[in-house]
Amino acid sequence: MGDKTDPIEQRSLKLEEIRKLGHDPYPHHYKTSHTVAELVGRFSKKSAQELEQEQVSVQTAGRLVNLRGHGKAGFADLLGSGERIQIYVRQDRLGEENHKLFRLLDIGDIIGVRGHLFRTKTDELTISARQLDFLVKGLLPLPEKWHGLRDVELRYRQRYLDLIANKEVREIFIRRSRIISQIREFLESRDYLEVETPMMQPVAGGAKARPFKTFHEALNIPLFLRIAPELYLKRLIVGGFDRVYEINRSFRNEGVSTQHNPEFTMLEFYQAYSDYQDLMDLTEEMLQTVAQRVTGGLAVSFNGNQVDFSSFSRYSMVEAIQRFWDKEGAPSTEDLGQRAPLVALMEKVGLEFEAEQSWGGLLEWLFEQVVEKHLIQPTFIYDFPAELSPLSKTRDEDPRFAERFELFIGGFEIANAYSELNDPEEQQRRFETQVQARVGGDSEAHEMDEDYLKALRYGMPPAAGEGIGIDRLTMVLTDSDSIREVILFPHLRPEC
């Protein structure tokens, strides 16, 4: 093992030496008395005198992340369960054979340690090792400057290195798990039933998006990875489950950005005998509860702003455009209510738009240009154009608008909900319109789902449903500026 040997080969040679010492290089099991995190949590406040009096014997395991000295005495840092503890190694305490193992260890190796706790002269909690047990050799060295790894491409492609190097990344995913568990607790305390619906579906539906396609050889049928579980969850409302939810993986064959990943996690829930106003109230209460329990308060930092969950604003889409209009001549309700005056308004202020867009499409586009960037604080935007909401009830007093809302936080959409359309004949007409749109080239339009229409004809009670993006909510509650920061294994372009 001379100096000219490359680092990877050196590690392989050391592994052979460790085998010769009689150590199983890949043992099946290692019993511990404590994890590293448990040791730090239980004994970090114990004084040197208390540790000396108690003579706490421990057996733990973890990854070596620092080595200082290979002589007759040395120190190392052991990482386990996100925490570190120092170990102190002396040849006269380990014995010659076990100390030979210590001299063959590298940063990145996984070992077991037996010994007792004490504090060094610098007051650092430390294990005085009486036995080292070899568990795994890290055959690849950790990257240079691995501590505090900042190479974004490497972090996402090799998340395991990211988790070793960056404690704050680990904390993001611990918080993500807590967000999901608190959502479950909130819904189940209100008599919601968690269910599972198909991820492969014969008809792509439930949202306006381009699906991923696959094929089932045994059944000889095409299938689609689900865009959303909506139509199956509403079948369960028909079947008598009045409150259901699913925390689901959904798939949309679309671009990748800081806010989009082709595979993502959604909470979808449906409540019978309710409308979209009821879900606004429920959503506000749920997110306040989750924020308080997960972060310890109702104010969180996100992208340089303080987001306050203690109050939620509510505007119709038309009201929001008027409220946040920053151009000459604030639009009237009439200007925004029909296509011709809306086109004239946008031409007047110099906003570009696609000439073939319908009134609803133009209104939504204007909203995106004028309003979205201002919606940092939690804000419900309701009453969307009905033509953009093919599964939603329309307002009785103005059928141009659907009983639908979206929740915005931090400048982007977090949730989408509506009073569910339960008239089977009207639903069929809207599906037929969507089918015509597909024929015209709109690959994101809904397909006809005959079985769902059949379910509606058996009778679905009045109901409201909602989808909340778990990834985006986690971004806000962890102050993460990209969706890739909150997905353990985000989709990436192939390496060159």
N, C-alpha and C positions, 0 to 999 in steps of 0.2 A: 504494500500500500504506500508507494512512494509519492512524492509531491507531484510527479508528472501524470499520475492517473487522474482521469476526469472525475468530477464529484459524483456522478451517477454510478460509475464503475466502482468508486471507492465504497459507496454504500452497499453495493452487492457483495464486495469482498468482505466488508465488515459483517454482513449477514452470515456469510460462510463461517467466519471466526466465531460468531455467537453460537451457531449450530455446534461447532466443535467444543464449545464450553458446556454443551449438554442442554441448551435451552431449546424448547419447542418454539420455532419461529412464528407459529400461528396457533396458539392454544385455543381450546374450545370455550374456556370459561375462566373468569377471574372473580373471586368473591371479594367484595369491599365492605368495610364497616360504614363508610361515609362516601358520598361524592365530594369532589373538590368544593362545589358550591355549598354543600351542607357544612363542611368544615369551616369555610369562611363565614357562613351565616351564623353558626352556633358559637364559634370561638374567637371571632375577630375582636370582641370587646373584653375578652379575658386578659387579665394582667399577667406579666411574667411570673409573679409569685403564685397566682392562682393556678397557672398551668403546671408549675413545678410541684405544687402540693397535690394536684389531682393526678399527675402522671398519666395523661390521656393517651392511650394506645390507639393507633389508627391504621387502617389499611385502605388505601384509595388508589385510583388510577387516572391517567390522563395523558395528554400529549405534551412532550417537551417543547417549550417555546423559547427557552434561553438556557445556555450552558456557560458557566464561568469557572474555568479551572479544571484540568484533568490530572492534576498532581495527586498528592496524598489526601488532599481535602478540596472540595469544590461545592459550588451551589448550582442549582438549576431551578427553573420555574416550570410548574406543571399546570396545564390548562384543562379544565373539565367543567362541563355544564355552564360555560360562559364565565367562569371565575378562575383566578390564578392563586396558587399557593407556592411558596418557596420550599425547596427541599435542600437539606444540608447532608453532604456525603463525606465520610471519613474512612480511609482505608482500614484503620485499626478497628473500626466499629463494624464495617461490612465484612471484613475478611478479604484475603488476597483474591480468591476466585470470583467473588461477587464484585469486587472493585475492578477486575478486568472487564466485566460487563459494562460498568460505568464508562470506562475509557473507550468503549466501542460504540457508544451512543451518539446520535446526531440530533440536531434540532428537527423536529417533525416526528421522531419516534414516539411510540405509545408504550408506556411502562406502568407497572404497578409498584407501589411503595408501601413498605411496612415500617412503622417507627412510632415515635411519640412527639407530641407538640411542645414547642418552646418558643421563646422570643429571643431574637438576636440582640446584639448591643444597639442596633438601630431600631429596635422594637418591632421588627417585622415577624409576623406569625410564620412559623417554619416547622417543617417536619424533619426531625433528626432521624435519618434513615438507618435502619438496621438490616434491611433486606430490599434489594431491587429485583423486580420480576419483569422479564422481557415479554412484551405482548405483541408488538408489530414494529417492523422496520419501515420507516418512510423511505422508499426506494427513490423517489423523486424529491429533490430539495425544494423547500418553499422558495417562491420567487424572491429576487433581491428586493430589499425594502418591503418585505411582505407585511411587516407590522404597520398597520394603518394603510393597507393596500388601497390605492386610488385609481388605478387603471380601470376605467369604466368597462371597457370591452372584456378585459380579463375577469372582472368581478362578476359580470352577468354570465359569461360562458362557463366559468368555473366557480359557481356559487359556493361550493364547499371551501375553497380558499378564502372567499370573501367572509364567510362565517367564522373561519379560524382567525382571520386577521382583524376584523372590525366588529367590536362588541356592539356598537350602535346599530349595525345591520341585524345582528341577532335580536336586539331589542325590538326592532320594527316587526319582526315576524312573531315574536312573543305577544306583542300588542295586537297584531292582526288576529291571532288565535283568541285573545280575550274579547275582541270586538265581536267575533262570531258567537262565542259562548254567551255573551251578554245579550245579543239579539235573540238567541234561542230562549234564554231565560225569560226575557221580556214577553215574547210571543206566547210561550207555553203557559205563563202565568195568566194569560188572557184566553185560555182554552183553545189555542191554535194547535193543530196536529201537524207534525212534521211528516212529509211523505216523499216518495221518490217516483219520478216519472221517467219515461224513456229518453235516453240520450241519442239514440238512433231512431229517426221517425220517417214514416213513409211519405209524409207531406211536410214541406218546409213552411212553417207558419209561426204565428205568435209575435212577430215583429217584422219590420221592413228592413231587410238586409239580405246580402248575397250569402247563400249557404255553402258549406262544404259537402261534396257528394261522395258516396261510397256505394258498394254493391254487396249484397248478401248472396253468396253462392248457393247455399242450401235452399233458400226460399226463392232464388232467382228473381230478386226484385231490387231496384235501386232504393237506397236509403239516404237520409240527410242527417248530418250532425245537427243537433237542435240549435236553432237560433234563440229560442226561449221555450220554457215549459208551459207557457200560458194556456194553450188550448187544452192540454191534459189536466191542468189544475182546475180549469173551469168545468171539465167533465166531472171532476170530483164534487164540485158544488152541486151539479145536477144530481149526483149520486147521494147527496145528503150530508156530506162533510161540510158543515157551514163555515168553518175557519181552517184553512190549510196553508201551509207554507213549505217551501223547498229552498235550501241553500244549494245552488246547482252550478255546475260547469256548463257554460254555453259557448257557442262557436259562431263566429262571423267572418266570412272570407273577405276581409277588408284590410286596409293599410295598417301599418304599425306606426305609432306616434307616442308622445309622452302621455297621452290619455287613452290610447287604444292598444289592445293586444288581441290577436285573433281568438285566443282561448281565455275566458275570463270567468269570474265568479259573481253570481247574482243571487240576491235574496228576492224571491217572488212570493207574495202572499195574497190571499183572497178571502173576503169576508162577506157572507150573505147578509141580505137585508140592510145594506149600507150603500152610501154613494161616495163620490170623490171628496166631498167636504168632510165626511167622517174620517177618511184616511189621512187628510191633512192634519187633523187633530191627533190621530194616532201616531203619525210619523214624527210630528213635533215632540210628542211625549217620549217616543222610543229613542230618538237621537239625543235628546237631552239626558235621558237615563244612561245610555251607552257612553256618551262623552264624560259624564260625571264619574261613572264607575271605572272607566278605563284610564282616564287622564287625571282624575282627582278634582276636576273643575269643569266649568262651562265655557271657559275661554281658552282657545288654543292658538298657537302661532302656526301660520301657514303661508309660505311664500312671501314672508316679510309683512304680513297683515295679522292682526288679532281677529280671529273669527269667534264671535260670541253666540253660543247656542242658547242663551237665555231667552232670546226672542226671535221669532221668524216673521218676516214681512210677507204680505200677500198682495199680488197685483194680477189683474187679467192681462193677457198678452197686449191688448190694445192700451190699457192703462200704463203698462210698463214702457211701451214705446213713447207715449206722451210724457211720462215721468222723467225718462232719461234722455229725451231728445236734446241733442247738443248742436243742432244746425239751425239755419234761419227758418223762421215761421213754423211754430209748433203745429203739428197736424191735429185736425179735429177728428172726432169719432167717425164722421161721415167720410173723411179723406181715407181712413183706414178700412172702411167697411165694404168697399167695392173695388173691383179691379181698375176701372178707368181712372178714378181720382187717385188711386194708389200709384198707378204708373205715372200720372202727371206729377205727383209729389216727388217721386224719386228722380224723375227727369229734371225737375226744378232745382233740386239740391245736388245734382250731379252724381247720383249713385248708379253704378252700372248694374244691370240685371239681365237675365236671359229672357228674350222677348216672348218665348213660348210658355213661360211659367204661368200657372193659374193664380187666381187671387190668393188662395191659401198659401201656395208656395212662395209668393212674393211677400206676404205678410210675415211668414216665418223667417225668410231671408233678411228682411228689414230688422226684425227683432234680433237676429244673430249679430247684425252689423252694429246696431245702435245700443242694445241693452246688455248682452251677455257679459261683457267685460266689466260692467259695474256691479254685478251680482256676487260680491265677495261675501257678504253676510248671508245667512240662511234665508232664502227667498223662494216662496211658492209662486210660480207663474201658471195661471189657470185659464181655461176657456180658449183652447186652440182651435184653429180652423177644422171643421168636421172632415173635410176631404183628406186631411193628413192623419186621421184617426179612425181607421176602418173597423176597429173592434169596440168603439166607444159609443155610448149613448150621446145624442145631441141634446142641447138645451131646449126645453119646451117653448120658452119665450123667444128664442132666436136659433133656429136649427142650423144656421151657418156655423155655429160654434159647438164643439164637443165638450162634454163634462170631463175634462182631462186637465191634469196639472203635471208640471215638472218642477222638481226641487233643484235649485242651484246653490252651490256653496263654493267659494274660492274662485268664482268665474266660470265654472263649468257644471254641466248637469250631473246630479247625483242619483236622482230618482225620477220615475215616470209612472203615472197612475191615471186611472179613469173609472167612471161609472160604466160597468160592463154592459155592452149591448146584448140583450137577451131576446130580442124579437127575431125568430129564425128567418122570416121572409125578408126583413130588412138586411139581416146579415148575409143572406144569399145574394141580394142585389149588390151589396158592397163587395163581396167576393168576386162577383162577375165583373165589376168595374176594375178590380185589381187584376183579374185574368186578362182583360183587354189591355191593361197597362203593360203586362208582361209580353203580350203579343206585339205591342208597340216598341218593345226593347228595354223595358224597365226590369232589370234582372233582380231588383230588390223587392218588387211587388209581391203581395201575398198570393199563395196558390189556393185553389178551391179545396176545402177539406169537407168532403161529403159526410164523413162520420161525425164530425163536430156539429154540422148542421142537424144531423139526425138526433144527436144528444140534446140540442137546443129545443127540438120539437117535442121532446118529452117534458120540457119545462125547466128552466133555470130561474131560481128566485132572483129578485133584485140583488145586485152584488157589486162590489168594488174591488179592484185588484191593483197591485203595485209591484214594480221592480226597483230594487235599490242596488246600485253597483258597489259591491263589497270592496273591490280594488280601489275605486275612487274615494270611497269613504275612508278607507285606510290611509290613502295619501294625505287626506286632510288631517286625520287624527294622529299622524306620525310626522307631519311637516315634511313630506316627501314630494319632490318636484317632478317625478316621473313615475308612471305606472310600473315600470320595470323595477323600481326600487321596492315595490311591495308584492311582487310576484316572485316566488323563489326561483323559478326557471322560465324566464320570459323567452318568447320566440325571437330569434335573431337571424339575420342573413347568414348564409354559409360563409365560413372563413375562406379567405382568398388562398 
